[in-house]
Amino acid sequence: MNNLKIRQKFLILGFIAFLSLLFIGWLALKINQESFKNSNSVVINFQDTQKIQTLYIEELYILREMILSLVISPNDDYKNEIDKKILPMINSLDKKFSKNLYLDSKYWENYKKIALKTREYSLKGFDEGAFMNTSTVERDSFYDLINQLKGIQNEKLKSSEKKIFELKKSVDNNNFYILIGVFIIGLIGLILDITVIMKLVKNIETIQKGLEKFFDYLNSPTDYKKTLHHIDIKSKDELGLMSEAINKKVKLIKENLHDDYKLIHEATLTLDNLKEGKFGNRLKEEGKSKELNTLKNVMNEVIDSLENKIKEEITQRTNQEKLMMQQSKLAAMGEMIGNIAHQWRQPISEINAVLMEVETITKYSKLNKEHLLESIKICNQVTEHMSMTISDFQNFFKPSKKKEDFSVLSACKKALSIINASLNNNKIKLIFDVQDDNIINGYSSEFSHAILNIISNAKDVLVSRKIKNPKIKISIKVGRNFTVIKISDNAGGIKLEDIDIIFEPYFTTKHAKQGTGIGLYMTKMIIENNMQGFVNVKNIENGALFTIKIK
């Protein structure tokens, strides 16, 4: 069996199954033939019984009634009329009884003779003799004939019953033989099938396990020195030939794996270096696989090209970031100068008023020393306040070098102190709703700058749109996981086509001379990148709402 091919094994199993079907078909055909034979005998017996009843017994009773009618007829006319039917009927029965193979014709001949005698007596007017003859001798002969016919019917029926019983017994026996045959053939086929299939399944499982161990080996590149599993199948069928081919191929693969894995390991290290930003390394190892060597050359070319592109991109990004930071500084400087101007407008007016008073007194009256010293003192106080304003602005725009714990409320107030004079100058009402304060960790100056950018944008929109009763509302709430700062205005909201791109760099709705488009971008970078928070914007009933969440 081991030397047979798989297709030969299945051909043998198929041939055995074909012979089994032929045997079962022959047995079924034999049963059908016997059943047909017995059934045909039963049908013939029933047909013979029916013929005896219809062709003989029924006509004999009719003949008997005709003779009785002839005997009791009141006149010759009736007798002649009835006699016309009797003779044809006797002739017909005579022909039928002459062909009957089951009944002795003497019974019919005896009854016919007596019946003709009765007819003769009646036609000659010997009614008494006819009546006596028909009520005695003819009647006895008639019933002897009828009983003989019924006896034949009973024999036919008994024969039919016997045939039916034999048919039933034959069917039972044949069914038993079929069951035994099917069982034996099925058992033999099952044993053969299990023997062949289990052998095939075992060989397939052996190949499967060998391949699984080989694939496990391939998944561990560092274990290339490990001994490979050998697929051991003794049969000479297709599976045996397949196992031999696999073993040879696996052996060849193992011989080439060492160099290939060295090349793969070098490529992996090179890619890791690229991820870390380390350039300059190239693949040098040679593999056995042409595809790997081709991949090696492609990788070296890609690395060369990638290094150049990365250097170009880094240079371009660096220049862009420098430009953006410069623009941000210029924008912040412009904002700072504008806010300083608002902060200094009132102190300068105070100094101007003091100087005008000193000038007037000097021109029109005598300026005493005490008044001059008092005026100088007032001017010194005002200039000191102005100097402190400059210091506040300098400290505000000075970037934080390290993270620190700071108050959210204090950082917001710090931003408001910078822009408060500008808000008052533009008659913008500031509503400050503080429910709680919280201490968070981060860059205090950058956070204040982010708040200032949002408030400054809201102020610019309120002014440019000339909103009546302009308002800016700031609220601070502290939750379980976040501190939430909300800044809203009543400037009419942001256009729908702009709301999704408002945080992108260089996007601005202001005139080119009024904005650079980096304020909100810097705010998003500060909140989300530096402080791991979230910032978003949406339109509300009369304006826009910026929401900042800090952990």
Disulfide bonds with the S-S distance in Angstrom:
none
